[in-house]
Amino acid sequence: MLDRSPTPFTAALAGLFSALALPAATRWLGEGSGDGMLFVVVFLVVVVLPAHAFVLGLRPTQGAPSRSLDRPLVVRTLAWVGAAVAGTLAPLALG
């Protein structure tokens, strides 16, 4: 099992992977792939699993006190979303 802690870099890689792989997977699935169990499975594998592994991590954490903000998690989440947006917009910008 992976024993690495998630970092902003791994979170950004997961976001970029998801942004590039999901459109390719939906093209592979074909027309009307937005509804159906196969799309759900592909979405889980392409978006949810990388996000969980490389943003949240696979190990249990010690948890922050209930009234404090988990800043490293916020940074990793922003890196993940930012990379996903950049990966989505890059092909549009390149023409």
Secondary structure in CASP SS format (residue, H / E / C, confidence):
PFRMAT SS
TARGET T0000
AUTHOR 0000-0000-0000
METHOD secondary structure of the structure
MODEL  1
M C 1.00
L C 1.00
D C 1.00
R C 1.00
S C 1.00
P C 1.00
T C 1.00
P H 1.00
F H 1.00
T H 1.00
A H 1.00
A H 1.00
L H 1.00
A H 1.00
G H 1.00
L H 1.00
F H 1.00
S H 1.00
A H 1.00
L H 1.00
A H 1.00
L H 1.00
P H 1.00
A H 1.00
A H 1.00
T H 1.00
R H 1.00
W H 1.00
L H 1.00
G C 1.00
E C 1.00
G C 1.00
S C 1.00
G C 1.00
D C 1.00
G C 1.00
M H 1.00
L H 1.00
F H 1.00
V H 1.00
V H 1.00
V H 1.00
F H 1.00
L H 1.00
V H 1.00
V H 1.00
V H 1.00
V H 1.00
L H 1.00
P H 1.00
A H 1.00
H H 1.00
A H 1.00
F H 1.00
V H 1.00
L H 1.00
G C 1.00
L C 1.00
R C 1.00
P C 1.00
T C 1.00
Q C 1.00
G C 1.00
A C 1.00
P C 1.00
S C 1.00
R C 1.00
S C 1.00
L C 1.00
D C 1.00
R H 1.00
P H 1.00
L H 1.00
V H 1.00
V H 1.00
R H 1.00
T H 1.00
L H 1.00
A H 1.00
W H 1.00
V H 1.00
G H 1.00
A H 1.00
A H 1.00
V H 1.00
A H 1.00
G H 1.00
T H 1.00
L H 1.00
A H 1.00
P H 1.00
L H 1.00
A H 1.00
L H 1.00
G C 1.00
END
